[in-house]
Every structure is written in structure tokens, then in C-alpha cells.
Amino acid sequence: MYNEQLNKITFDEQGLVPAIIQDVVTGKVLTHAYMNKESLEKTLATNETWFYSRKRQQLWHKGETSGNRQQVKEIRYDCDADALLVTVEPMGPACHTGKPTCFHHTLKENDAAEQMTPSELADLIRKRRKEAEEGSYTTYLFTEGIDKILKKVGEETSEVIIGAKNNSHDEMVWEIADLTYHTLVLMELMGVSITDIQQALAERHAVKEGTKHA
């Protein structure tokens, strides 16, 4: 199967194809690199990213020395079959500088207010739990334990219902944000990741699609 698909990929005159690496959870672009046929075959065989270094003229296995490997979830190619989109679960920073993504320099600022994704919030919650920062509400919740966290999830669920009954958009946004935060705290405590939820949703969708065509 892989051999048939590989034959569709258009490599340039140097035998390379550009690969965009994307975080499967956050959707953020992590890095841009190149693959030749051999590194692409190794990526498919090992489910970890392998690239071809144009500077060193050799293959390199991402994370081989740093430990910041990238577990491959999916590989797509574009309509011209001359570029790859590789979604991964990163085991550490993508950039050699220690930054999560290589794209950490800004040429043009986004005029909109900075947004925080659920994944970034989950990372912050995990950090607060690990560091037990004094005065942090998140640290307080983890100190109080499961009963306190469950109580807050219940309270925020009720607030969402009230907001819906009040037909208030702003109230709904605020309360759903509160519910999302407390749910992520509960998930962290119980060892449930956003990836786990995404996988469960994908499996449900696959089952429904299978039923539809049965």
C-alpha cells in the first residue's frame, strides 16, 4: 500500500519533497523540513519523523540526540503531490532553541487579541500542578482534591444551563469558558488528555460512518 502511495509523490530535481510538520493536538505548525524517498520510507516504517539534511547531505532522525522525537499520526500530500503535511504528537520542543515551534519569530503581529487553545490551557494547568505555585487558583484546586474539583464542574455546568435559559450569548461564553477550565483540571487529575478525547471522538465518527454505509 505504502509503495503505491509513494509512487505518487513528486520529488524535486534533488530528490526531495518539502514536509510541513504540524502538532496533532494544537494544529500549530512546528517546523518545515525536507524528506527524500528513504527518509519518507523510514518515517512510514517507524512512525517517527526522519528528514534529509540539505546542509549535511544525510538523513537525520528527529529527536535522536535530544529525545524530542515526533510520533507520526498522519501523512497527507497536496493536490500536486509535491508537498507533505505530517501531523505528529511531539515528545518535546520542535526547535533546536528549545521553543515548541520553529516559527517563533514574528514578521507581522496579529491585530486580534491573543487566543489560548484548550491544549495550551491544559499545558498551563499541568505546569501549575507540577510547580504548585503559591497563590494559584489551579494549585488550590489540586490541593483540595477530587471532591472540590467535581463540585466546581457541577456548579459550572449549572451556570451554563442558566446562561442558555437566559438566552445570553455573553453569559454562555463566560460560563462555558469556566466549565472548560474546570473540566481540564479534572482531566489532568484523572490522567485524561485532550488526545484521548480526540481519539474517542474520531472512533465514534468512524463507527457512525461505517453504520451509514452498511
C-alpha positions in Angstrom: 0.0 0.0 0.0 2.7 2.5 1.0 4.7 1.7 -2.2 1.7 2.6 -4.3 1.3 5.9 -2.5 5.0 6.7 -2.5 5.0 6.4 -6.3 2.5 9.3 -6.4 4.9 11.7 -4.6 6.7 14.2 -6.8 10.3 14.7 -5.6 12.2 17.7 -7.0 15.5 17.5 -9.0 17.4 16.9 -5.8 15.1 14.0 -4.9 13.5 16.0 -2.1 9.9 16.9 -1.1 9.1 19.7 1.5 7.4 18.5 4.7 5.3 20.7 7.0 5.2 19.2 10.5 2.0 20.0 12.5 1.0 19.3 16.1 -1.9 16.9 16.0 -3.5 18.5 19.1 -2.9 22.2 18.8 -2.8 22.4 15.0 0.3 24.6 15.2 3.0 24.3 12.6 6.1 23.0 14.3 8.7 23.0 11.6 9.4 22.9 7.9 11.9 20.3 6.6 12.7 18.1 3.6 12.4 14.4 3.1 13.8 12.2 0.4 12.3 8.8 -0.5 14.5 6.9 2.0 13.6 9.3 4.9 9.9 9.1 4.0 10.1 5.3 3.9 11.8 5.3 7.4 9.1 7.7 8.7 6.4 5.3 7.5 8.2 2.3 8.9 9.0 3.7 12.3 6.1 6.2 12.8 8.6 8.8 13.8 9.9 11.7 11.7 13.0 11.2 9.6 14.3 14.0 7.4 17.1 14.7 4.9 19.5 17.5 5.8 20.5 19.5 2.8 23.3 21.1 4.7 24.9 17.8 6.0 23.7 15.8 3.0 22.4 13.0 5.2 19.4 11.5 6.8 18.5 12.6 10.4 16.1 11.2 12.9 14.2 13.9 14.7 15.0 13.7 18.5 17.8 11.1 18.1 20.1 13.1 20.3 17.7 15.5 22.1 15.0 12.9 22.8 12.4 15.3 21.3 11.0 12.8 18.9 7.8 13.2 16.9 5.3 10.4 16.8 3.6 10.4 13.4 -0.2 10.3 13.4 -0.9 11.0 9.7 0.8 12.0 6.5 -1.1 13.8 3.7 0.1 15.1 0.4 -1.2 18.1 -1.6 -3.1 18.2 -4.9 0.1 18.4 -6.9 1.7 15.6 -4.7 4.8 17.7 -4.3 4.4 18.7 -0.6 3.7 16.7 2.6 1.7 17.6 5.7 2.8 15.4 8.6 0.7 15.6 11.8 2.6 14.4 14.9 2.5 14.1 18.6 5.7 15.9 19.7 7.7 14.4 22.6 9.3 17.7 23.3 10.2 21.1 21.6 10.4 21.0 17.8 13.1 23.8 17.6 16.8 23.3 18.5 16.4 26.5 20.5 14.1 24.8 22.9 11.0 26.6 21.6 7.9 24.4 21.0 7.8 25.5 17.3 10.5 26.7 14.9 8.1 29.5 13.9 8.6 31.7 16.9 9.7 34.9 15.2 7.0 37.4 14.2 7.1 39.4 10.9 3.6 40.8 11.3 1.6 40.9 14.5 -2.0 39.6 14.7 -4.2 42.6 15.4 -6.7 40.3 17.2 -6.4 39.6 20.9 -4.1 36.7 21.7 -6.1 33.4 22.0 -5.4 30.4 24.1 -6.3 27.0 22.8 -7.6 24.2 25.1 -4.3 22.4 24.6 -2.3 25.4 25.7 -4.6 25.8 28.8 -4.1 22.1 29.6 -0.4 22.6 29.4 -0.6 25.6 31.8 -2.8 23.6 34.2 -0.2 20.7 34.1 2.6 23.2 34.9 0.6 24.7 37.8 0.1 21.2 39.2 3.7 20.3 38.9 5.1 23.6 40.3 2.4 24.1 42.9 2.7 27.9 42.6 1.6 29.6 45.7 -1.5 31.8 45.3 -2.6 30.0 42.2 -6.2 29.0 42.0 -5.3 26.0 40.0 -2.8 24.9 42.7 -5.6 25.4 45.2 -7.9 23.1 43.3 -5.4 20.3 43.1 -4.6 20.8 46.9 -8.3 20.5 47.7 -8.6 17.3 45.6 -11.2 15.5 43.6 -14.3 16.4 45.7 -13.7 20.2 45.3 -12.9 19.8 41.6 -16.1 17.8 41.0 -18.1 20.4 42.9 -16.8 23.1 40.7 -17.5 21.2 37.5 -21.1 20.6 38.7 -21.5 24.3 39.6 -20.2 25.5 36.2 -22.4 23.0 34.4 -25.4 24.5 36.1 -24.2 28.0 35.3 -24.0 27.1 31.6 -27.6 25.8 31.7 -28.8 29.1 33.4 -26.9 31.1 30.7 -28.7 29.1 28.0 -32.1 29.6 29.7 -31.4 33.4 29.9 -30.6 33.3 26.2 -27.5 35.4 26.9 -24.6 34.9 24.4 -22.0 36.7 26.6 -23.1 34.8 29.7 -22.8 31.5 27.8 -19.3 32.3 26.5 -18.1 33.2 30.0 -19.7 30.1 31.7 -18.6 27.7 29.0 -15.0 29.0 29.4 -15.3 28.4 33.2 -16.6 24.9 32.6 -13.9 24.1 30.1 -11.2 25.2 32.5 -12.5 23.2 35.4 -13.1 20.2 33.1 -9.4 20.4 32.0 -8.4 20.5 35.7 -10.4 17.3 36.3 -8.9 15.7 33.2 -5.4 16.5 34.5 -6.2 15.0 37.9 -7.6 11.8 36.3 -4.9 11.4 33.7 -7.1 12.1 30.7 -5.6 14.0 27.8 -7.1 16.1 25.0 -5.6 13.5 22.6 -7.7 10.8 24.4 -10.8 12.8 23.8 -9.9 13.4 20.2 -9.3 9.7 19.7 -12.7 8.8 21.3 -14.5 11.3 19.0 -12.7 10.0 15.9 -13.7 6.4 16.8 -17.3 7.5 17.3 -17.3 9.2 13.9 -15.7 6.1 12.2 -18.4 3.9 13.8 -21.2 6.2 12.6 -19.7 6.4 9.1 -19.4 2.6 9.0 -23.0 2.3 10.0 -24.2 4.8 7.5 -22.6 2.8 4.6 -23.5 -0.6 5.9 
